[in-house]
Amino acid sequence: MKDNEIKLLEIGILKGGSLLMWRDYFKKGIIAGLDCNEVTLDDNTGRVHVYRGFQQDTAILDTIRTECARDGFDIIIDDASHIAELTYYSFWYLFDNHLKPGGIYVIEDWGVGYWDKWTDGKKYYLKLPRDYKTYKVNLIDRFLGYIYKISNKKSPSSKSSAFLRRGCDFITAIKRKKKFKSHEYGMVGLIKQLIDEVGMGNLTAPGHGTIDNWRGSIFKSIEIFPSLVIIQKDETAPLKILNS
Ligand SMILES: C[S@@+](CC[C@H](N)C(=O)[O-])C[C@H]1O[C@@H](n2cnc3c(N)ncnc32)[C@H](O)[C@@H]1O
């Protein structure tokens, strides 16, 4: 994207240093920044635009799109409040309306959700999931494995095989349907919620899912790093078209 005429929006810009960095990196890019505090920048290219306002204020987000990126943004970076409720509003509003199909949305510093002292964070009290060393394959596991094997071997489509498999599925479900407890506060909870969007195809699958009207995920991918989450919008997902 480096040499393209990209449109980038960063929310939360502090003194504006990152905007100047993006301006120099994307030589033909239009760079917009939003912060709730006044920020003045020394830029002589005319490619950097700074706005004052809140990330959760959809009116200011609309204004920035209209003035800087009528065809939509290629990249949006949220380094603003790191408060999940506010991050949630601006994420979905911008992702649905103002990010181009195939565009990239970055959410920074999601790990603050593990901190008790952070506004909407909470200390992590659950044990870390590392129980595998103690697991032993027991008799029931072996028995179910054996039944699956013979039901598949002898005419897998027959009624008796299907009956056996359903029986095994039932016993397995009773044994294994477990809740894997998870930390869900603040930014951590928000990022985990985004996983549900990745699973949308299964969530809306007729006969299995709990939401009507099948649809695939509007995320092409989500990459989760220690301090960053990078979500790419699917090429087929919509973008709000502005009237000329
Ligand atoms: C971590 S700093 C941004 C650093 C900047 N991105 C950089 O790399 O230099 C966070 C900024 O977000 C701004 N901010 C906090 N809450 C905000 C909100 N609700 N809407 C807009 N900006 C907000 C703060 O004023 C602060 O300047």
The ligand as an SDF file (V2000), in Angstrom:
LIG
                    3D

 27 29  0  0  0  0  0  0  0  0999 V2000
   -2.1190    6.7430   23.5680 C   0  0  0  0  0  0  0  0  0  0  0  0
   -2.4560    8.3610   23.1170 S   0  0  0  0  0  0  0  0  0  0  0  0
   -2.2340    8.3650   21.3690 C   0  0  0  0  0  0  0  0  0  0  0  0
   -0.8210    8.2230   20.9080 C   0  0  0  0  0  0  0  0  0  0  0  0
   -0.6130    8.4000   19.4300 C   0  0  0  0  0  0  0  0  0  0  0  0
   -1.4360    7.5010   18.6640 N   0  0  0  0  0  0  0  0  0  0  0  0
    0.8440    8.1600   19.0810 C   0  0  0  0  0  0  0  0  0  0  0  0
    1.1920    7.0570   18.6360 O   0  0  0  0  0  0  0  0  0  0  0  0
    1.6340    9.1010   19.2470 O   0  0  0  0  0  0  0  0  0  0  0  0
   -4.1810    8.4550   23.3550 C   0  0  0  0  0  0  0  0  0  0  0  0
   -4.8630    9.7170   22.8770 C   0  0  0  0  0  0  0  0  0  0  0  0
   -6.2600    9.4450   22.7900 O   0  0  0  0  0  0  0  0  0  0  0  0
   -6.9790   10.5970   23.1450 C   0  0  0  0  0  0  0  0  0  0  0  0
   -8.3320   10.1770   23.5840 N   0  0  0  0  0  0  0  0  0  0  0  0
   -8.6770    9.5740   24.7380 C   0  0  0  0  0  0  0  0  0  0  0  0
  -10.0060    9.3190   24.7630 N   0  0  0  0  0  0  0  0  0  0  0  0
  -10.4980    9.7530   23.5760 C   0  0  0  0  0  0  0  0  0  0  0  0
  -11.8020    9.7690   22.9950 C   0  0  0  0  0  0  0  0  0  0  0  0
  -12.8660    9.2710   23.6390 N   0  0  0  0  0  0  0  0  0  0  0  0
  -11.9560   10.2920   21.7570 N   0  0  0  0  0  0  0  0  0  0  0  0
  -10.8810   10.8060   21.1010 C   0  0  0  0  0  0  0  0  0  0  0  0
   -9.6360   10.8130   21.5970 N   0  0  0  0  0  0  0  0  0  0  0  0
   -9.4400   10.2980   22.8190 C   0  0  0  0  0  0  0  0  0  0  0  0
   -6.1440   11.2540   24.2340 C   0  0  0  0  0  0  0  0  0  0  0  0
   -6.3900   12.6450   24.2840 O   0  0  0  0  0  0  0  0  0  0  0  0
   -4.7040   10.9230   23.7830 C   0  0  0  0  0  0  0  0  0  0  0  0
   -4.1660   11.9840   23.0560 O   0  0  0  0  0  0  0  0  0  0  0  0
  1  2  1  0
  2  3  1  0
  2 10  1  0
  3  4  1  0
  4  5  1  0
  5  6  1  0
  5  7  1  0
  7  8  2  0
  7  9  1  0
 10 11  1  0
 11 12  1  0
 11 26  1  0
 12 13  1  0
 13 14  1  0
 13 24  1  0
 14 15  1  0
 14 23  1  0
 15 16  2  0
 16 17  1  0
 17 18  1  0
 17 23  2  0
 18 19  1  0
 18 20  2  0
 20 21  1  0
 21 22  2  0
 22 23  1  0
 24 25  1  0
 24 26  1  0
 26 27  1  0
M  CHG  2   2   1   9  -1
M  END
$$$$
